[in-house]
């Protein structure tokens, strides 16, 4: 018996109309729909008249459910994986199951569709021809080291953050990248109260100190200007130090 197919299905990050016709077709035809939160996904499915099929698959149980789902796929079932919003696997559950399917030779199809990081960087006014996605920063261990590494990053950087930690993160960015570094904070993308706050890190920080942030947050930070990057590199070479370019893949 041929194995089934795992479909990675992006869902709207805000407006429920931001879903593709193909995504709706896959969700209707799937034997099982794996959801990060069955209540959240249930609202979307109900909106489009798709009933039943839901099974919880989130970061707290994905190690247990991955094996069961793999067996269902090997039996020939079609399984669709969705997260609360956006594309599964991008700072959401999905990687583990996709990896297991790849190892077993089970077909994995990822549908193109909504994600928060692309609208955020395109709307930021910052260069988007080359960028790096950092997702959520570590809360404690490794956070300082990672940020120190990113001070040498020349590409535009994208971060996800919770509203309650936004001000603290911007304060840390001000210290690490400097108060004048350009940045943009996108909030509630594609929702009724969508907001894009652009300016220097210090300007954006002052805005959110005065106006408590709410909703989903994407931070976009300009990379180190090439001229400063060259100065930084030359300084380290004169001092006989490794400037870390090899580690950054450049």
N, C-alpha and C positions, 0 to 999 in steps of 0.2 A: 504494500500500500504506500503510495507517495505521501510524503509528509505534508503538513499544512503550511500556512504562511503566517509569519508574524508581521503585522502592519504597525508601523510607528505613525500615529496619527496626530498631527498638530491641531490644537483647538484654540479658539479665540483668547487673546490676552485681555480683552475687554468687550467690545461690541460683538454680540452673538452672530452678527451677519458676516463677521470676518472668518468664515469657514468655507472651504472649497467644496464644490459639488462632488468631487471624487471622495473627499473625506466623508461626506454624508453617505455616499454609496457604500463605502467600505464599512462604516459603522452599522448600516442597516443589514449588510450581508454577513457580518462577523458572527461566529458561533459564541464567542466570549469577548467581552470588552473589559479589559483590565483598567482600573481607575485608581488614581492616587487618592482621591476622596470621592466615594460613591455618591455622596450628597451633592457635591459641586458638579460632578459630571452628570448626575441625574437631572439637574436643572437644564443643561444643554440638550440632553437626549429627549427630555420631555418637550422642550421647545420645538424639536423637529419630529416629534411623534415616533421616537425609537424607544421600544419598551424592552424590559428584562435584560438579560445577558451580563449584567454588571458583576464584577468580582474585584475585591480590594487588592491592590498591589502598590505598596508604598515602602518607604525606606525602612520601616520597622518590621516588615514581614517579607520583603522581596527575596531574601535568602531562602525562606521556607517555601514560598509560592513558585519560585523560578523552576524548581524541579517538577512540580505538578503541571505547570503550564507547558513545559517542554514535552512531557508525556502526552498531553492533549494535542500538541502540534504533531508529534510523531504518529498519532492516530489519524491525522489528516484534517484536523479542525482548523478553522481560520480564527486567528486571535488578533484583536486590535488593542493596542496600548495607547492610553491617553493620560495626560497629566492634568492638573487643575487648570493650567493655562499654558499656551505655547507648545514647544516641541519637546516631547519626552526625551530624557537623556541630557538635556541642557540644564544643568543645576536641578534636575528632577530625576526620579527613578526611571530607569530604562537601560542604562549601560549594562548592568549585570545580566539581564535577560537577553539582550541583543548579543552579548558575548557568548553566552551559553548556546544560543541558537547557531551562531557562526561556527562554534566548535563542533556541533553536531551535524553541520551541513544543512540546517533548516533555512529555508529562504526567508530573508528579512527585507521588507520593502518599506522605505521611509518616504512618506508623502511630503512634498513641499508645502509650506504653510506658515502660519503665524509664529513669530518669536519676538520678544521684546527688544533684543539687543540691536537688531538691524534698523527699525524705525528710530531708535534713540540716537544712533550714531549718524544716520543720514540727516536727521533733523537738527543735529547739534551745530552744524556749520563748521565742524572740525574735519580734517582730512579723513576720508573713509576708504581710500584706495588700498591702504595697508593698516591693519589694526590687530590687536590681540585681545582675546576675551579671557578675563580672569574670574568671572562669576563672583561668588561670595568669597570674600577674604576669610582666612582662618580667624576665629575669634580670639585665640590666644597664641598657642604654640605655632611658630613659624611665620606669624603675621609680620613682625618687624623685619625679619630676614627677607621675606618676599618683597616687601615694600622697598627695602634698600636696593634690591636687585632691579626693581622697576624704575628707579631713578635714572638708570642708563637706557631705558627703553625709548626708542625714537618713534615707534608706531603709536597711534592713538589707542588708548586703553579703555576697556569697558568693564564695569563692575556692577554687580547686583548688590542691593542693600535693603535692609528693612527700614521702615520710616523711623522707628524708635532709635536706631543706631546711626541715622544719616548725619546728624550734626557732629557726633563724636568722630565719625569717619572723615568728614570734611575737615575737621580740626587737625586730624592726623595727617591728611593729605597736604594741608597748608604747611605743616612742619617739614614734611618729607619732600614735596615737590616745589614748595615755595608759594607764597601768597599770590603771586602774579601769574601763575600757570593757568592757561585757559581751561575751562571745563563747562560741562552742561549737565544738568540733572533733569531727567525726564520722569514725569510722575503720571500714573494712571493712563498709560498709553491706550488710545482708542476708546476711552471711556468719556463720560459726560464732562468730568472736571479735569481733562488732560491738561498738563502744564509742562512747559519747557523753560527752565531758568538757565540762562547763559551768561557767562562773564568770567572774571578771574575767580580762582578758588575762594579768595577772601570775600568777594562780592556775593557769590552764591551762598557762602556760609552765612553771611549777615542776613540774607533773605530768609533762610530757613530757621535762623535763630528767632526771627521776628514772626514768622508764620509756621506754625507746627505742621510738619509734613505728614501726609496720610497717603495710604495706598501703596501700590507697587512702585519701586524706585529703581531707575537705571542711572548710573553715574558714568559720564564719558569725560576722560581727561586727555588733554593734548600730550603727545610724546615730547621727549627732549628735543629741542631744535637741533638740526644737524650741526650748526656752528658750535653750539655748546657741547654737543656730543664729541666733535673732533677735538675741542679743547680738553675735554675730560679724558679722552683716549690718549692724547699726546702727553698729558700730565702723568698718567699712570705709566706710560712707556718710559718717560724720562726717569721715573722713580724705580723702574725695573719691576713693576707690578703687573699682574694679569688683570686686564680690565674687564674680563668676563664675557668677551664677545663670543668665544667658542661656546660657552654655556648657553648663550642666547640664540645660538644657531646662525650667527651672521659671520 
